[in-house]
Amino acid sequence: GIDGSELCVLLKGDPNTKEIPILLVSGEAGTEFEALGEFCGGSDYLVKPYTPVKLLRTINRLLGRVAQSPERMQ
């Protein structure tokens, strides 16, 4: 019974999942929704409908951020 932003906050607050990038996908467009996604700890925000190419590019960008993060290089 929680929404995506609440789940995002829970995952980012857990030491076991806080480093996992979270892609928020929604049918709601607008800067206020993107700001909410950023505020709750989301790594990126994708608005439906989206193309498979856009989804793959977004995922690859997020995975690239994880691979290059300083914590992962230690």
A tleap script that builds the chain and sets N, CA, C and O, in Angstrom:
source leaprc.protein.ff14SB
mol = sequence {
  NGLY ILE ASP GLY SER GLU LEU CYS VAL LEU
  LEU LYS GLY ASP PRO ASN THR LYS GLU ILE
  PRO ILE LEU LEU VAL SER GLY GLU ALA GLY
  THR GLU PHE GLU ALA LEU GLY GLU PHE CYS
  GLY GLY SER ASP TYR LEU VAL LYS PRO TYR
  THR PRO VAL LYS LEU LEU ARG THR ILE ASN
  ARG LEU LEU GLY ARG VAL ALA GLN SER PRO
  GLU ARG MET CGLN
}
set mol.1.N position { 0.760 -1.194 0.000 }
set mol.1.CA position { 0.000 0.000 0.000 }
set mol.1.C position { 0.813 1.278 0.000 }
set mol.1.O position { 0.383 2.266 0.594 }
set mol.2.N position { 1.994 1.299 -0.654 }
set mol.2.CA position { 2.765 2.546 -0.739 }
set mol.2.C position { 3.015 2.879 -2.207 }
set mol.2.O position { 2.947 2.009 -3.075 }
set mol.3.N position { 3.302 4.142 -2.466 }
set mol.3.CA position { 3.584 4.528 -3.851 }
set mol.3.C position { 5.088 4.471 -4.118 }
set mol.3.O position { 5.879 4.169 -3.225 }
set mol.4.N position { 5.465 4.764 -5.354 }
set mol.4.CA position { 6.862 4.655 -5.766 }
set mol.4.C position { 7.804 5.577 -5.019 }
set mol.4.O position { 8.931 5.192 -4.710 }
set mol.5.N position { 7.358 6.788 -4.724 }
set mol.5.CA position { 8.243 7.717 -4.015 }
set mol.5.C position { 8.483 7.246 -2.578 }
set mol.5.O position { 9.582 7.406 -2.046 }
set mol.6.N position { 7.459 6.667 -1.954 }
set mol.6.CA position { 7.639 6.128 -0.602 }
set mol.6.C position { 8.578 4.926 -0.613 }
set mol.6.O position { 9.423 4.787 0.271 }
set mol.7.N position { 8.432 4.062 -1.608 }
set mol.7.CA position { 9.329 2.922 -1.734 }
set mol.7.C position { 10.760 3.383 -1.963 }
set mol.7.O position { 11.698 2.812 -1.407 }
set mol.8.N position { 10.925 4.407 -2.773 }
set mol.8.CA position { 12.254 4.961 -3.047 }
set mol.8.C position { 12.911 5.437 -1.757 }
set mol.8.O position { 14.086 5.155 -1.523 }
set mol.9.N position { 12.174 6.149 -0.925 }
set mol.9.CA position { 12.704 6.638 0.352 }
set mol.9.C position { 13.122 5.461 1.230 }
set mol.9.O position { 14.181 5.502 1.856 }
set mol.10.N position { 12.302 4.418 1.280 }
set mol.10.CA position { 12.644 3.240 2.087 }
set mol.10.C position { 13.916 2.564 1.581 }
set mol.10.O position { 14.781 2.195 2.375 }
set mol.11.N position { 14.031 2.400 0.269 }
set mol.11.CA position { 15.219 1.752 -0.295 }
set mol.11.C position { 16.476 2.582 -0.079 }
set mol.11.O position { 17.536 2.031 0.220 }
set mol.12.N position { 16.373 3.891 -0.227 }
set mol.12.CA position { 17.538 4.754 -0.032 }
set mol.12.C position { 17.920 4.869 1.442 }
set mol.12.O position { 19.061 5.207 1.760 }
set mol.13.N position { 16.984 4.591 2.338 }
set mol.13.CA position { 17.271 4.627 3.767 }
set mol.13.C position { 17.840 3.330 4.311 }
set mol.13.O position { 18.259 3.279 5.468 }
set mol.14.N position { 17.863 2.299 3.513 }
set mol.14.CA position { 18.374 0.990 3.931 }
set mol.14.C position { 19.826 0.850 3.480 }
set mol.14.O position { 20.104 0.988 2.289 }
set mol.15.N position { 20.758 0.581 4.393 }
set mol.15.CA position { 22.168 0.452 4.019 }
set mol.15.C position { 22.420 -0.634 2.961 }
set mol.15.O position { 23.386 -0.547 2.204 }
set mol.16.N position { 21.564 -1.641 2.909 }
set mol.16.CA position { 21.750 -2.728 1.944 }
set mol.16.C position { 21.329 -2.354 0.530 }
set mol.16.O position { 21.750 -3.008 -0.424 }
set mol.17.N position { 20.510 -1.319 0.370 }
set mol.17.CA position { 20.005 -0.969 -0.959 }
set mol.17.C position { 20.251 0.486 -1.346 }
set mol.17.O position { 19.875 0.905 -2.440 }
set mol.18.N position { 20.873 1.253 -0.472 }
set mol.18.CA position { 20.994 2.694 -0.729 }
set mol.18.C position { 21.834 3.044 -1.955 }
set mol.18.O position { 21.653 4.119 -2.527 }
set mol.19.N position { 22.736 2.179 -2.367 }
set mol.19.CA position { 23.600 2.476 -3.520 }
set mol.19.C position { 22.999 2.027 -4.845 }
set mol.19.O position { 23.568 2.310 -5.900 }
set mol.20.N position { 21.878 1.342 -4.819 }
set mol.20.CA position { 21.245 0.867 -6.048 }
set mol.20.C position { 20.524 2.039 -6.718 }
set mol.20.O position { 19.707 2.705 -6.082 }
set mol.21.N position { 20.817 2.297 -7.993 }
set mol.21.CA position { 20.113 3.383 -8.676 }
set mol.21.C position { 18.647 3.020 -8.871 }
set mol.21.O position { 18.316 1.869 -9.157 }
set mol.22.N position { 17.778 4.001 -8.715 }
set mol.22.CA position { 16.344 3.786 -8.854 }
set mol.22.C position { 15.821 4.641 -10.000 }
set mol.22.O position { 15.961 5.864 -10.002 }
set mol.23.N position { 15.221 3.974 -10.968 }
set mol.23.CA position { 14.592 4.647 -12.091 }
set mol.23.C position { 13.097 4.716 -11.808 }
set mol.23.O position { 12.425 3.688 -11.725 }
set mol.24.N position { 12.588 5.914 -11.664 }
set mol.24.CA position { 11.163 6.114 -11.444 }
set mol.24.C position { 10.484 6.262 -12.796 }
set mol.24.O position { 10.911 7.065 -13.625 }
set mol.25.N position { 9.432 5.494 -13.019 }
set mol.25.CA position { 8.688 5.519 -14.274 }
set mol.25.C position { 7.253 5.915 -13.948 }
set mol.25.O position { 6.618 5.309 -13.085 }
set mol.26.N position { 6.744 6.930 -14.638 }
set mol.26.CA position { 5.417 7.443 -14.324 }
set mol.26.C position { 4.738 7.999 -15.562 }
set mol.26.O position { 5.388 8.372 -16.539 }
set mol.27.N position { 3.445 8.046 -15.498 }
set mol.27.CA position { 2.668 8.697 -16.544 }
set mol.27.C position { 2.513 10.184 -16.298 }
set mol.27.O position { 1.951 10.898 -17.128 }
set mol.28.N position { 3.007 10.656 -15.162 }
set mol.28.CA position { 2.897 12.069 -14.781 }
set mol.28.C position { 4.123 12.832 -15.271 }
set mol.28.O position { 5.247 12.534 -14.866 }
set mol.29.N position { 3.913 13.793 -16.122 }
set mol.29.CA position { 5.003 14.618 -16.640 }
set mol.29.C position { 4.985 15.972 -15.939 }
set mol.29.O position { 3.938 16.441 -15.492 }
set mol.30.N position { 6.126 16.574 -15.853 }
set mol.30.CA position { 6.219 17.917 -15.285 }
set mol.30.C position { 7.367 18.021 -14.301 }
set mol.30.O position { 7.788 17.035 -13.695 }
set mol.31.N position { 7.858 19.230 -14.161 }
set mol.31.CA position { 9.024 19.435 -13.298 }
set mol.31.C position { 8.733 19.130 -11.843 }
set mol.31.O position { 9.638 18.730 -11.110 }
set mol.32.N position { 7.478 19.309 -11.397 }
set mol.32.CA position { 7.171 19.023 -9.993 }
set mol.32.C position { 7.279 17.526 -9.703 }
set mol.32.O position { 7.675 17.143 -8.602 }
set mol.33.N position { 6.934 16.679 -10.668 }
set mol.33.CA position { 7.052 15.242 -10.469 }
set mol.33.C position { 8.504 14.800 -10.530 }
set mol.33.O position { 8.931 13.941 -9.758 }
set mol.34.N position { 9.260 15.386 -11.445 }
set mol.34.CA position { 10.685 15.079 -11.522 }
set mol.34.C position { 11.398 15.531 -10.248 }
set mol.34.O position { 12.287 14.837 -9.754 }
set mol.35.N position { 11.015 16.680 -9.720 }
set mol.35.CA position { 11.613 17.173 -8.476 }
set mol.35.C position { 11.282 16.244 -7.316 }
set mol.35.O position { 12.137 15.996 -6.466 }
set mol.36.N position { 10.064 15.730 -7.266 }
set mol.36.CA position { 9.691 14.783 -6.222 }
set mol.36.C position { 10.538 13.528 -6.326 }
set mol.36.O position { 10.997 12.997 -5.314 }
set mol.37.N position { 10.748 13.051 -7.547 }
set mol.37.CA position { 11.591 11.875 -7.756 }
set mol.37.C position { 13.013 12.097 -7.276 }
set mol.37.O position { 13.612 11.215 -6.660 }
set mol.38.N position { 13.548 13.259 -7.553 }
set mol.38.CA position { 14.901 13.595 -7.099 }
set mol.38.C position { 14.940 13.737 -5.584 }
set mol.38.O position { 15.889 13.283 -4.944 }
set mol.39.N position { 13.931 14.355 -5.012 }
set mol.39.CA position { 13.865 14.566 -3.568 }
set mol.39.C position { 13.825 13.237 -2.802 }
set mol.39.O position { 14.450 13.103 -1.750 }
set mol.40.N position { 13.095 12.272 -3.330 }
set mol.40.CA position { 12.976 10.998 -2.611 }
set mol.40.C position { 14.172 10.088 -2.849 }
set mol.40.O position { 14.247 9.013 -2.254 }
set mol.41.N position { 15.111 10.491 -3.705 }
set mol.41.CA position { 16.335 9.715 -3.905 }
set mol.41.C position { 16.420 8.990 -5.228 }
set mol.41.O position { 17.345 8.209 -5.451 }
set mol.42.N position { 15.469 9.236 -6.108 }
set mol.42.CA position { 15.507 8.593 -7.411 }
set mol.42.C position { 16.704 9.040 -8.235 }
set mol.42.O position { 17.143 10.187 -8.158 }
set mol.43.N position { 17.215 8.116 -9.016 }
set mol.43.CA position { 18.384 8.418 -9.845 }
set mol.43.C position { 17.999 9.059 -11.169 }
set mol.43.O position { 18.764 9.841 -11.732 }
set mol.44.N position { 16.823 8.729 -11.658 }
set mol.44.CA position { 16.320 9.311 -12.903 }
set mol.44.C position { 14.814 9.130 -12.949 }
set mol.44.O position { 14.244 8.359 -12.178 }
set mol.45.N position { 14.173 9.854 -13.866 }
set mol.45.CA position { 12.717 9.873 -13.977 }
set mol.45.C position { 12.359 9.730 -15.442 }
set mol.45.O position { 12.805 10.520 -16.274 }
set mol.46.N position { 11.559 8.732 -15.760 }
set mol.46.CA position { 11.164 8.474 -17.138 }
set mol.46.C position { 9.646 8.570 -17.231 }
set mol.46.O position { 8.923 7.967 -16.438 }
set mol.47.N position { 9.172 9.337 -18.213 }
set mol.47.CA position { 7.736 9.551 -18.382 }
set mol.47.C position { 7.198 8.606 -19.450 }
set mol.47.O position { 7.775 8.471 -20.529 }
set mol.48.N position { 6.080 7.955 -19.130 }
set mol.48.CA position { 5.392 7.096 -20.093 }
set mol.48.C position { 4.570 7.954 -21.040 }
set mol.48.O position { 4.076 8.998 -20.614 }
set mol.49.N position { 4.399 7.581 -22.269 }
set mol.49.CA position { 5.027 6.423 -22.905 }
set mol.49.C position { 6.468 6.749 -23.294 }
set mol.49.O position { 6.801 7.902 -23.567 }
set mol.50.N position { 7.290 5.755 -23.314 }
set mol.50.CA position { 8.691 5.915 -23.690 }
set mol.50.C position { 9.033 4.834 -24.706 }
set mol.50.O position { 8.345 3.819 -24.808 }
set mol.51.N position { 10.091 5.064 -25.444 }
set mol.51.CA position { 10.521 4.078 -26.438 }
set mol.51.C position { 11.491 3.098 -25.777 }
set mol.51.O position { 12.138 3.435 -24.786 }
set mol.52.N position { 11.587 1.909 -26.317 }
set mol.52.CA position { 12.574 0.959 -25.787 }
set mol.52.C position { 13.994 1.512 -25.831 }
set mol.52.O position { 14.793 1.247 -24.934 }
set mol.53.N position { 14.305 2.271 -26.862 }
set mol.53.CA position { 15.645 2.858 -26.982 }
set mol.53.C position { 15.898 3.839 -25.842 }
set mol.53.O position { 16.975 3.831 -25.246 }
set mol.54.N position { 14.915 4.681 -25.536 }
set mol.54.CA position { 15.083 5.641 -24.438 }
set mol.54.C position { 15.247 4.912 -23.103 }
set mol.54.O position { 16.064 5.317 -22.277 }
set mol.55.N position { 14.489 3.856 -22.889 }
set mol.55.CA position { 14.615 3.068 -21.655 }
set mol.55.C position { 16.011 2.467 -21.546 }
set mol.55.O position { 16.641 2.563 -20.492 }
set mol.56.N position { 16.499 1.857 -22.606 }
set mol.56.CA position { 17.829 1.251 -22.573 }
set mol.56.C position { 18.925 2.293 -22.375 }
set mol.56.O position { 19.882 2.047 -21.641 }
set mol.57.N position { 18.801 3.441 -23.012 }
set mol.57.CA position { 19.799 4.510 -22.820 }
set mol.57.C position { 19.816 4.980 -21.370 }
set mol.57.O position { 20.884 5.209 -20.803 }
set mol.58.N position { 18.640 5.124 -20.773 }
set mol.58.CA position { 18.548 5.570 -19.389 }
set mol.58.C position { 19.165 4.539 -18.453 }
set mol.58.O position { 19.926 4.895 -17.553 }
set mol.59.N position { 18.845 3.275 -18.657 }
set mol.59.CA position { 19.415 2.210 -17.825 }
set mol.59.C position { 20.924 2.159 -17.979 }
set mol.59.O position { 21.641 2.060 -16.983 }
set mol.60.N position { 21.417 2.225 -19.204 }
set mol.60.CA position { 22.866 2.203 -19.427 }
set mol.60.C position { 23.551 3.389 -18.766 }
set mol.60.O position { 24.644 3.242 -18.220 }
set mol.61.N position { 22.929 4.565 -18.806 }
set mol.61.CA position { 23.507 5.738 -18.152 }
set mol.61.C position { 23.568 5.520 -16.640 }
set mol.61.O position { 24.575 5.836 -16.006 }
set mol.62.N position { 22.496 4.983 -16.065 }
set mol.62.CA position { 22.475 4.730 -14.625 }
set mol.62.C position { 23.500 3.680 -14.235 }
set mol.62.O position { 24.174 3.828 -13.215 }
set mol.63.N position { 23.629 2.638 -15.014 }
set mol.63.CA position { 24.629 1.606 -14.709 }
set mol.63.C position { 26.034 2.153 -14.857 }
set mol.63.O position { 26.937 1.757 -14.121 }
set mol.64.N position { 26.225 3.061 -15.801 }
set mol.64.CA position { 27.535 3.702 -15.949 }
set mol.64.C position { 27.888 4.533 -14.732 }
set mol.64.O position { 29.047 4.571 -14.319 }
set mol.65.N position { 26.896 5.202 -14.150 }
set mol.65.CA position { 27.123 5.980 -12.930 }
set mol.65.C position { 27.544 5.077 -11.794 }
set mol.65.O position { 28.417 5.437 -11.005 }
set mol.66.N position { 26.932 3.901 -11.699 }
set mol.66.CA position { 27.276 2.960 -10.636 }
set mol.66.C position { 28.691 2.452 -10.834 }
set mol.66.O position { 29.469 2.391 -9.881 }
set mol.67.N position { 29.034 2.085 -12.067 }
set mol.67.CA position { 30.361 1.549 -12.348 }
set mol.67.C position { 31.449 2.574 -12.070 }
set mol.67.O position { 32.570 2.196 -11.727 }
set mol.68.N position { 31.148 3.870 -12.210 }
set mol.68.CA position { 32.152 4.909 -12.032 }
set mol.68.C position { 32.131 5.542 -10.650 }
set mol.68.O position { 32.942 6.427 -10.374 }
set mol.69.N position { 31.228 5.116 -9.774 }
set mol.69.CA position { 31.145 5.754 -8.460 }
set mol.69.C position { 32.380 5.436 -7.631 }
set mol.69.O position { 32.873 4.310 -7.685 }
set mol.70.N position { 32.893 6.390 -6.867 }
set mol.70.CA position { 34.115 6.190 -6.096 }
set mol.70.C position { 34.015 5.028 -5.113 }
set mol.70.O position { 35.013 4.349 -4.869 }
set mol.71.N position { 32.830 4.782 -4.542 }
set mol.71.CA position { 32.683 3.687 -3.592 }
set mol.71.C position { 32.962 2.345 -4.242 }
set mol.71.O position { 33.457 1.429 -3.586 }
set mol.72.N position { 32.651 2.219 -5.517 }
set mol.72.CA position { 32.830 0.953 -6.229 }
set mol.72.C position { 34.286 0.733 -6.616 }
set mol.72.O position { 34.674 -0.392 -6.929 }
set mol.73.N position { 35.090 1.778 -6.602 }
set mol.73.CA position { 36.484 1.657 -7.060 }
set mol.73.C position { 37.430 1.285 -5.935 }
set mol.73.O position { 38.613 1.053 -6.184 }
set mol.74.N position { 36.950 1.221 -4.719 }
set mol.74.CA position { 37.843 0.922 -3.597 }
set mol.74.C position { 38.063 -0.561 -3.460 }
set mol.74.O position { 38.789 -0.997 -2.567 }
savepdb mol mol.pdb
quit
